[in-house]
Amino acid sequence: MPTDIPKLQDLDRKWYVIDAKGVVLGRVATTAARILAGKHKPIYTPFLDTGDHVVVINAATVHLTGRKEEGKQYRHHTGYMGGLKAASAASVRQRHPVRLVEEAVRGMLPKTKLGRAMFRKLKVYSGTDHPHRAQKPQVLGVK
């Protein structure tokens, strides 16, 4: 009996909204990564992008546990010699509050072309407003 492989043109991608207000960052990220990868569907296939779209709102008010606000470092390299830049989570939250959630979710997705395709379906907003109301997203609770 052959294995059924889902056809990408037959997929119906749904939209989900996650409210990150006061929720721990890791819980928001794991929930979003699971939906983006499609692991919540019975047709999940590891080598296909069967996931749905995720909109995360209130990313500026996501909760970090312990001393991560001052101790957690976000690093990137400029490409020049000695160009390693580091910033604490508090300064990243002040300048780019969306980046906290984006980096957490990106780290939980595959590091391949497939992972980049999944990440493009993530939309993160620092406030409560988002321009995706026409897609009628379902509210998804974080456990």
C-alpha positions in Angstrom: 0.0 0.0 0.0 1.6 3.3 -1.0 2.1 6.2 1.3 -0.1 9.2 0.6 1.9 12.4 -0.1 -0.2 15.6 0.2 -0.3 17.8 -2.8 0.7 21.4 -2.1 -1.9 22.9 -4.4 -4.6 21.0 -2.4 -3.7 22.4 1.0 -5.9 24.9 2.6 -3.8 27.1 4.8 -5.6 28.6 7.8 -4.7 31.7 9.8 -4.1 31.7 13.6 -3.7 34.5 16.0 -1.6 34.1 19.2 -1.8 36.8 21.9 1.6 37.0 23.6 0.6 39.5 26.3 2.1 38.2 29.5 2.9 34.8 28.1 6.4 33.2 28.4 8.4 33.7 25.2 9.3 30.0 24.9 5.6 28.9 25.0 4.6 31.4 22.4 7.5 30.3 20.1 6.9 26.6 20.4 3.2 27.0 19.7 3.9 29.2 16.7 6.7 26.9 15.4 4.4 23.8 15.7 1.6 25.5 13.6 4.1 26.9 11.0 5.6 23.4 10.5 2.2 21.8 10.2 2.7 19.3 13.1 -0.8 19.8 14.3 -2.3 18.3 11.1 -2.7 14.6 10.3 -1.1 15.2 6.8 2.2 16.4 8.4 5.1 15.5 6.1 8.6 16.4 7.3 9.9 17.3 3.8 6.9 19.5 2.8 5.6 22.8 4.0 2.1 21.8 5.2 1.8 24.4 7.9 -0.5 27.4 8.4 0.0 31.1 8.9 0.5 32.5 12.4 0.0 36.1 13.5 1.5 37.0 16.9 0.2 40.2 18.5 1.4 42.0 21.6 5.0 40.9 21.1 6.3 43.8 23.1 4.7 42.5 26.3 6.0 38.9 26.1 7.3 37.6 29.4 10.9 36.5 30.0 11.6 34.4 33.1 14.4 34.7 35.5 17.2 37.2 34.7 16.9 36.9 31.0 15.9 40.5 30.5 19.4 41.6 31.4 21.4 38.4 30.9 20.2 37.0 27.6 22.4 38.3 24.7 21.3 38.6 21.0 24.3 38.4 18.8 24.9 39.1 15.1 27.9 39.6 13.0 28.3 42.6 10.6 30.6 40.7 8.2 33.6 42.8 9.0 36.6 41.6 11.1 35.8 42.1 14.8 32.2 42.9 13.8 30.4 40.7 16.4 27.6 42.8 18.0 25.7 41.8 21.1 22.7 43.4 22.7 20.7 42.4 25.9 17.1 41.3 25.6 16.1 44.6 27.3 17.7 46.7 24.7 16.3 44.5 21.9 12.8 44.8 23.4 13.2 48.6 23.5 14.4 49.0 19.9 12.8 46.1 18.0 10.2 44.3 20.3 9.1 42.0 17.4 12.6 40.6 17.1 12.4 38.7 20.4 9.6 36.5 19.1 11.0 36.2 15.6 14.4 35.0 16.8 12.8 32.5 19.2 10.6 31.0 16.5 13.3 31.0 13.8 15.5 29.0 16.2 12.8 26.3 16.4 12.4 25.8 12.7 14.6 23.8 10.3 17.7 25.6 9.1 17.0 24.9 5.4 15.0 26.4 2.5 12.0 24.6 4.0 12.5 26.4 7.3 12.8 29.8 5.6 9.5 29.1 3.7 7.9 28.3 7.0 9.2 31.4 8.7 7.8 33.6 5.9 4.3 32.6 7.1 4.9 34.2 10.5 3.7 37.7 11.1 4.6 39.4 14.4 3.2 42.8 15.6 4.2 44.6 18.8 0.7 45.9 19.4 -2.9 44.6 19.2 -3.6 45.8 15.6 -2.7 43.7 12.6 -3.8 44.0 8.9 -4.8 40.3 8.5 -8.5 40.5 9.7 -9.7 39.7 6.1 -8.3 36.2 6.5 -10.5 35.6 9.5 -7.8 34.2 11.8 -8.7 31.8 14.6 -7.6 32.8 18.1 -5.2 30.2 19.4 -4.6 29.9 23.1 -1.1 29.2 24.5 -0.9 26.4 27.1 
